[in-house]
Structures are given as structure tokens and as C-alpha cells.
Amino acid sequence: MWLINSPIGRKVVMSLTGICLILFLTFHLCMNAVALFSGDAYNTVCAFLGSNWYAVIGTIGLAALACIHIVYAFMLTAQNLRARGSERYAVTSRRPEVSWASQNMLVLGIIIVLGLGLHLFNFWYNMMFAELAGIATPIPPTHGYELIQQTFSNPVFVVLYIIWLVAIWFHLSHGFWSAMQTLGISGKIWLKRWQCIGLIYVSILMIAFVVIVLAFVFGLTNLCA
Ligand code: HEM
């Protein structure tokens, strides 16, 4: 099948799964932004998205998307290294138009996966998994607001989350327009436009996540209570 065997097919899979993950991030940001206004409303959303069958199916779908994206990232990197052969050991001057992010997508991806592991342990394990498995936790699984408050009361987590969010910003600042280019929604003019739109979109997305972390640190949440 060309989606597995051909280089362009693999890039298409990377692009489509990447775009779906960006859409998830957008949804996740909207959900987390609720905590800025009301802790109770946030906990209601968490209870709604708790361990219902549709939430579990959504989580399985999301995990499948993330796994496919990661496996294909390694396949594409191996393919690129093979294609470059011994040339990769030669000292070449870097073309100015090639961004740092585009040359370090795999490294950034690995940092993101490590951060995601920590994040899923902090929240998904203590919420959805605890509810499904009937594990007793100090904070009830539907009390996402209190769990975020507790997490960001620890400065180590605050620093780790900000590093993680910056790594995601770098990864997406290249990934967004690269996906558009692969899917062919990009000519000479549109390439520049997608680069600009992508940069603005992912910057808003990631700055908003950082704002939410800092709002919890400085007690600027639950503003409408
Ligand atoms: C301010 C930053 C963030 C906060 C406060 C936050 C908070 C949460 C919370 C409370 C949950 C559990 C929700 C539930 O199970 O109902 C969760 C789940 C999750 N978060 Fe985040 N999140 C943040 C950023 C991110 C980012 C940047 C990513 C992706 C790179 C991410 C990926 C996920 C995933 C994959 C899940 C599991 C979703 C599922 O169960 O379907 N989060 N997050």
C-alpha cells in the first residue's frame, strides 16, 4: 500500500495525523481555558469527558493517531538517513532558509513524547484511568481543577511544562506548513502564506497554554466565581 511503502505516502500520513493532533490541541486548549473563568464549570466538563464510552473511544482514537504519527516519524527519519548515505557525515554549510526546527523535528518530537508521558501520568492516569480502574486518588477523578492547582503548585512541574510547551511550539511552527505543503495545499505564494498563518496559529495556541499554566501559578483562575 502506497501510504505505508512510498515516501510521499508516509509524509501524507504524517501530515494528516499531525493536523488531527493540532485540532485536538485546539479543543484541549478551549477546554482548559474554561478553568480561567470557573473551576466548577471546568470540573463539570471533566465529569462530562470522564470515563463515558464516547470519551474512552475518543482517547483510543487519539492514542492511535499519536502512535501512527510517532512510528511514521521514525520511519521517515530512517528513510532520510538512508537516502543521504555517507553524505550525512560531510560538513555542510546550513542553508539559511532551513529552520532550526525543521532540522530537529525528531529531537523535538522525543522531548514532546517525554513531556506527554509526564502529562498523561499527572492527569489522564489520575482522572480517566483512576475512574475506569476504580483506583482511589487523593483528589477525586472529576476534580480536574484542583488537580491542575496541585500540579502547578510545584515549581518543578511549572518549569518542565514551559519547556515542553516551547518544544511543542518549535515542532508545530515547522510541522503546520510542512503538512500543508505535503498535502499539496501550497504553491509558491501559498507556501509563504501557510508559513505565516501557521506561525500565528501555533503561537496563539502555545502562548495560551503557557498563560493557563501561569494563571494557575499566580492564582488568576476561577475569575467568574
Ligand atoms: C496548560 C496546559 C495543560 C493542562 C492544564 C492540561 C490539562 C489536562 C487535563 C486536566 C487532562 C485530563 C482530562 C480528562 O481526562 O478529562 C488532560 C488530558 C490530556 N492532555 Fe492535557 N493539559 C495541558 C496541555 C496539554 C498539551 C500541550 C497536550 C499535548 C501535547 C496535552 C495532551 C493531553 C492528552 C493527550 C490528554 C488525554 C486526553 C484523553 O484522555 O483523551 N495536554 N490534560
Residues whose N, C-alpha, C, O or C-beta is under 5 A from the ligand:
A	BS01	HEM	N32 C46 L49 A55 G58 T59 F123 W124 M127 M128 G144 I148 F209 I212 V213
